[in-house]
Amino acid sequence: YFFYGAHAFALSSPKPSVIWTKGLTEIARAQSSAKDERGSWPPVGAWSYCGGRVYSTAMLALALEAPYRLTLPAEDPKERKKRK
């Protein structure tokens, strides 16, 4: 849910995207700080029991990077003129 939700909201209009970003901030804060589990997330959620801590950490790490990966860079006006 978090992985695909992050993709959808990263591509949506600004208002829902801002709300989703706040949720992702909370996810980042939920990382474990215990010595052996530092930087990972506990297996919480509908499918986390299947993959455990590794699955949860992989999916939430992908969700956290989705808004940055899906953001398109601003187009350089000079490049636009070259194509015309």
PEVEN-V244399 format. One record per run of one state. SS is the DSSP state (H for helix, E for strand, C for the rest). FROM is the first residue (numbers start at 1). TO is the last residue. If there is no record, write none. Layout:
SS/FROM/TO ; SS/FROM/TO
This chain:
C/1/1 ; H/2/11 ; C/12/13 ; H/14/29 ; C/30/34 ; H/35/37 ; C/38/47 ; H/48/69 ; C/70/76 ; H/77/83 ; C/84/84
